[in-house]
Amino acid sequence: MDKKKAILAVSGASGTIYAVKLAQHLGSAENVELHLIISDAALKVMELETEFKPEDLTGCADFVYRQENIAAPPASGSWQHDGMIICPCSMATLAAIAQGLGNNLLHRAADVCLKERRKLVLVTRETPLNLIHIRNMETATLAGATIMPASPGFYHAPRSLEDMASHMAGRILEQMGIPHNLYLRWGEESSR
């Protein structure tokens, strides 16, 4: 069986826990080859807001790229992959994608997804939203991206932040067509 090539990009917004949960699942999946892009701002947010270390992400990936490496495979439309998740997706990253800016690898790889009609999931993390954010979301959606605000549900009766992060990560993986067992879906029996 061929492995799915998935790109996980982490930008400088609050929500590192979601990125770590995704990296752990994607990195442990036998049928997924994980390509990771971490922005400098993501590393700073991680340091300021969490107890996570860069290795919590990089240790899960098959390939890791710095945002300055615009010659990396995800920058080219001829490099075949199965889609990209940006989690968390800052409003600055959303704006760059909506306006077609390709000034770093994260933005360029997202632009490639849109032009090649590949899956692009933007897990936005901001509240409240201003009109510029909303219009950028509209523009990115019209270009083919899926906007997926980091809004975990509660029907699965989460008991911890870990449960909430697992729910959100599972919902994101479903957008990519990647199987998981990170949360109980509506109608599934709980052992609680």
Secondary structure in CASP SS format (residue, H / E / C, confidence):
PFRMAT SS
TARGET T0000
AUTHOR 0000-0000-0000
METHOD secondary structure of the structure
MODEL  1
M C 1.00
D C 1.00
K C 1.00
K E 1.00
K E 1.00
A E 1.00
I E 1.00
L E 1.00
A E 1.00
V E 1.00
S C 1.00
G C 1.00
A C 1.00
S C 1.00
G C 1.00
T H 1.00
I H 1.00
Y H 1.00
A H 1.00
V H 1.00
K H 1.00
L H 1.00
A H 1.00
Q H 1.00
H H 1.00
L H 1.00
G H 1.00
S H 1.00
A C 1.00
E C 1.00
N C 1.00
V E 1.00
E E 1.00
L E 1.00
H E 1.00
L E 1.00
I E 1.00
I E 1.00
S C 1.00
D H 1.00
A H 1.00
A H 1.00
L H 1.00
K H 1.00
V H 1.00
M H 1.00
E H 1.00
L H 1.00
E H 1.00
T C 1.00
E C 1.00
F C 1.00
K C 1.00
P C 1.00
E H 1.00
D H 1.00
L H 1.00
T H 1.00
G C 1.00
C C 1.00
A C 1.00
D C 1.00
F E 1.00
V E 1.00
Y E 1.00
R E 1.00
Q C 1.00
E C 1.00
N C 1.00
I C 1.00
A C 1.00
A C 1.00
P H 1.00
P H 1.00
A H 1.00
S C 1.00
G C 1.00
S C 1.00
W C 1.00
Q C 1.00
H C 1.00
D C 1.00
G C 1.00
M E 1.00
I E 1.00
I E 1.00
C E 1.00
P E 1.00
C E 1.00
S C 1.00
M H 1.00
A H 1.00
T H 1.00
L H 1.00
A H 1.00
A H 1.00
I H 1.00
A H 1.00
Q C 1.00
G C 1.00
L C 1.00
G C 1.00
N C 1.00
N C 1.00
L H 1.00
L H 1.00
H H 1.00
R H 1.00
A H 1.00
A H 1.00
D H 1.00
V H 1.00
C H 1.00
L H 1.00
K H 1.00
E C 1.00
R C 1.00
R C 1.00
K C 1.00
L E 1.00
V E 1.00
L E 1.00
V E 1.00
T E 1.00
R C 1.00
E C 1.00
T C 1.00
P C 1.00
L C 1.00
N C 1.00
L H 1.00
I H 1.00
H H 1.00
I H 1.00
R H 1.00
N H 1.00
M H 1.00
E H 1.00
T H 1.00
A H 1.00
T H 1.00
L H 1.00
A H 1.00
G C 1.00
A C 1.00
T E 1.00
I E 1.00
M C 1.00
P C 1.00
A C 1.00
S C 1.00
P C 1.00
G C 1.00
F C 1.00
Y C 1.00
H C 1.00
A C 1.00
P C 1.00
R C 1.00
S C 1.00
L H 1.00
E H 1.00
D H 1.00
M H 1.00
A H 1.00
S H 1.00
H H 1.00
M H 1.00
A H 1.00
G H 1.00
R H 1.00
I H 1.00
L H 1.00
E H 1.00
Q H 1.00
M C 1.00
G C 1.00
I C 1.00
P C 1.00
H C 1.00
N C 1.00
L C 1.00
Y C 1.00
L C 1.00
R C 1.00
W C 1.00
G C 1.00
E C 1.00
E C 1.00
S C 1.00
S C 1.00
R C 1.00
END
